Amino acid sequence: MNQTPRGKLYIGANEATCLYVLPKTFARFKQLYPPVQISIYRNFSHKTLQKVQEGAVDLGIVTLPQNLSTNSES
């Protein structure tokens, strides 16, 4: 079965990643998978990790080592 992915992809990343890394990557992704809508959550890495833990984003791209805790402290 050969199905094209579709739906919405929620991605979290910091400002620099959103500005300098993701545009070229997303352009290529949209060429390959036009039915997929990408939604970006842009914030600091620790906030992005928090959104991943909450299930609010599908993928988080973070910089610098981050401590991943199992509690919901901010």
C-alpha positions in Angstrom: 0.0 0.0 0.0 1.5 3.3 -1.1 -0.1 6.2 0.7 1.0 9.8 0.7 1.3 11.2 4.2 -1.3 13.9 5.0 -2.5 15.8 8.0 -0.8 18.2 10.3 2.7 18.0 11.7 3.4 20.1 14.8 7.1 21.0 15.2 8.8 22.9 18.0 12.1 24.7 17.7 14.0 27.8 18.8 14.3 31.0 16.9 17.6 30.4 15.3 16.6 27.0 14.1 13.3 28.3 12.7 15.1 31.1 10.8 18.2 29.4 9.5 17.8 25.6 9.4 14.1 24.8 8.9 13.2 26.9 5.8 15.2 24.8 3.4 14.2 21.6 5.1 10.5 22.5 5.0 10.7 23.5 1.4 12.0 20.1 0.4 9.5 18.4 2.7 6.6 20.3 1.1 7.8 19.2 -2.4 7.7 15.6 -1.3 4.6 15.7 0.9 2.3 18.6 -0.2 -0.8 17.4 1.7 1.0 17.7 5.0 0.5 21.0 6.8 3.3 22.1 9.1 2.6 24.1 12.2 5.6 25.6 14.1 5.9 26.3 17.8 8.8 28.7 18.2 10.2 29.2 21.7 13.3 28.4 23.9 14.6 24.8 23.9 13.3 24.1 27.5 9.8 25.3 26.5 9.9 23.1 23.3 10.9 20.1 25.4 7.9 20.9 27.7 5.6 20.9 24.7 7.0 17.5 23.5 6.4 16.0 27.0 2.8 17.4 27.0 2.2 15.9 23.6 1.5 19.4 22.1 4.1 19.0 19.4 5.1 15.9 17.4 8.7 16.8 17.1 11.0 19.1 19.1 14.3 20.4 17.7 16.4 21.8 20.6 19.8 23.2 21.1 22.3 22.8 23.9 22.0 20.0 26.4 18.6 20.0 28.1 17.5 18.0 31.1 14.5 16.0 30.3 12.4 15.6 33.5 9.3 13.6 34.1 7.6 16.2 36.2 5.9 19.3 34.8 7.9 22.0 36.5 8.5 25.2 34.5 
